Amino acid sequence: MPRLITIADAKKRDAQIQLDSSKRAEPVRWVSKSGGAPIHLERLIKTTDRCSYEALLAKHGSPEALSKALIEGDPEVEIEQVGRRLGHATRVHVGPGGQVLYAARVLQVVTAPDGSEKSRGDFVDVEATVGEELPPILWTGRLMPATDVVRRFVFVRKVQLRHVNGLTFDFLYEMAKSLHDEKKMLLVGAGPKGQAPLIFQTNGSPFRGFLEGRVDGEAYRLVLHLSNLELKRVAVPKAATDGGAA
C-alpha cells in the first residue's frame, strides 16, 4: 500500500499525496575468485561471558595476575565454543554481572559531547509528526540556494512526492515549478508554524526537510531531502591561530 501524507503549498492549501522512497539497489552477491558458487555469510561465536575481561579479572583478582595468566596460557579463549555456528539466537539484556535480565527498565540517558551524563529518566515515546491523519507539512517560505544547503547539511535520505489524481498533479506541479523557477530549495517542517522536525514514525529520527522541485515540459519531480546533521565550523583556539603560545 502506498503511504500517504499531507502537505501544504504557498497558498496554505493542503492535499494528501503519495510518498515514495527510492528503489533499493540490487543485492550484492559475493563469489570466489573462480566465480563458482556464491559465498554466504555465517555468524560464529566469538567469545563467551566467561572469557570477558570483567569475568577474567574477577577470577584472577588483579590486572597483574590476569596479565601473567594470559602470558602462560589462553584463558580468554574457550576452545569448545569459539568458532561454532551461532544459528538462531535471541537477543537478551544482561546486567553488570552478566546475569540475564527478564524485566529491564528502559531509560533515556542524555550525555554531553565529552561523554559525561547530563540527565536520565524514563523513556517517553516521541510521536510521529508526518502522516495521513496528521497536520500537513507546511510551506515555510524559507528559500535557500541549493549550493548553500549542501554545504550546511548532510542528507541521509530522500523521498519523492507523487500525485494520486489529476487535481494533486496540478497541485504538486505548481509547487515544483515555483521552486524550479526560483532555483532554490524550500525548508519545510511540521507543527503549527512549520518549525517542528519531520518524524515519520513513532520514536523515529527527527529530520529537517528540504523540498527540491524540477519541471520538464508537462512533467515534474518533487523531492524531499532529509537531514539530521548540520555542518558547523570547528572553533579554533586563539593560541592556535597565533602560531602557538610563546
Secondary structure by P-SEA (a helix, b strand, c coil): cbbbbbbbccccbbbbbbbbccccccbbbbbccccccbbbbbbbbcccccccaaaaaaaaccaaaaaaaaaacccccccccccccccbbbbbbbccccccccbbbbbbbbbcccccccccccbbbbbbcccccccccccccccccaaaaaacccccbbbbbbbccaaaaaaaaaaaaaaaaacbbbbbbbccccccccccccccbbbbbbbbbbbcccbbbbbbbbbcbbbbbccccccccccccc
